[in-house]
């Protein structure tokens, strides 16, 4: 007997999220080819910046879903402070990058 798939904050936009991640994956493969082809450093760095921006968009979408769904559920279960602390720690990790 299988347990039901849990509803996550991103469940409603899962297809869009997966499409974005596939595009990022393609961009990473493109950078790999650029390096293999000995492309100009700045061109490679420009593409890396584009990937970081795309991943930031994914992260913001996940945070939005988490705030609207997961935190709402956590608050209903009496875990609002715990959920807020967890989310702010995740935001902190995202901002430390670099």
C-alpha positions as CSV (number, residue, x, y, z in Angstrom):
1,X,0.0,0.0,0.0
2,X,1.5,3.3,-1.0
3,X,1.1,6.5,1.0
4,X,-0.4,9.5,-0.8
5,X,2.1,12.0,-2.3
6,X,2.4,15.0,0.0
7,X,1.2,18.4,-1.1
8,X,4.2,20.8,-1.2
9,X,4.2,24.5,-1.6
10,X,5.4,24.1,-5.2
11,X,3.0,21.3,-6.2
12,X,0.7,23.6,-8.2
13,X,3.6,24.9,-10.2
14,X,5.7,21.7,-10.3
15,X,5.6,21.5,-14.1
16,X,6.8,25.0,-14.5
17,X,9.5,24.4,-11.9
18,X,10.7,21.3,-13.7
19,X,10.8,23.1,-17.0
20,X,12.9,25.9,-15.5
21,X,15.3,23.4,-14.0
22,X,15.6,21.6,-17.4
23,X,16.5,24.9,-19.0
24,X,19.1,25.5,-16.3
25,X,20.5,22.0,-16.9
26,X,20.8,22.8,-20.6
27,X,22.5,26.1,-19.8
28,X,25.1,24.2,-17.7
29,X,25.7,21.8,-20.5
30,X,26.2,24.8,-22.8
31,X,28.8,26.2,-20.4
32,X,30.6,22.9,-20.4
33,X,30.7,23.0,-24.2
34,X,32.0,26.6,-24.1
35,X,34.9,25.5,-21.8
36,X,35.6,22.5,-24.0
37,X,35.7,24.8,-27.0
38,X,38.1,27.2,-25.2
39,X,35.6,30.1,-25.4
40,X,36.5,33.6,-24.0
41,X,36.4,33.7,-20.2
42,X,34.0,36.6,-20.0
43,X,31.5,34.9,-22.2
44,X,31.6,31.9,-19.9
45,X,31.2,34.1,-16.8
46,X,28.3,35.8,-18.5
47,X,26.5,32.5,-19.0
48,X,27.3,31.5,-15.3
49,X,25.6,34.8,-14.2
50,X,22.6,33.9,-16.3
51,X,22.3,30.5,-14.7
52,X,22.6,32.0,-11.2
53,X,19.8,34.4,-12.1
54,X,17.6,31.6,-13.3
55,X,18.3,29.6,-10.1
56,X,17.5,32.6,-8.0
57,X,14.1,32.8,-9.8
58,X,13.5,29.1,-9.0
59,X,14.5,29.7,-5.4
60,X,12.1,32.7,-5.1
61,X,9.3,30.7,-6.5
62,X,10.0,27.9,-3.9
63,X,10.1,30.4,-1.1
64,X,6.8,31.9,-2.2
65,X,5.2,28.5,-2.3
66,X,6.6,27.6,1.1
67,X,5.4,30.9,2.6
68,X,1.9,30.5,1.2
69,X,1.4,26.8,1.7
70,X,3.8,25.1,4.1
71,X,4.0,28.0,6.6
72,X,0.2,28.3,6.5
73,X,-0.1,24.6,7.4
74,X,2.6,24.9,10.0
75,X,0.8,27.8,11.7
76,X,-2.4,25.7,11.7
77,X,-0.5,23.0,13.5
78,X,1.0,25.5,16.0
79,X,4.5,25.5,14.5
80,X,4.5,29.0,13.1
81,X,7.7,30.1,14.9
82,X,9.5,26.9,13.9
83,X,8.5,27.3,10.3
84,X,9.5,31.0,10.2
85,X,12.9,30.2,11.7
86,X,13.5,27.4,9.2
87,X,12.5,29.6,6.2
88,X,14.7,32.5,7.4
89,X,17.6,30.1,7.7
90,X,17.0,29.0,4.1
91,X,16.9,32.6,3.0
92,X,20.1,33.3,4.8
93,X,21.8,30.4,3.0
94,X,20.6,31.7,-0.3
95,X,22.0,35.2,0.4
96,X,25.4,34.0,1.5
97,X,26.3,32.6,-1.9
98,X,29.5,33.8,-3.4
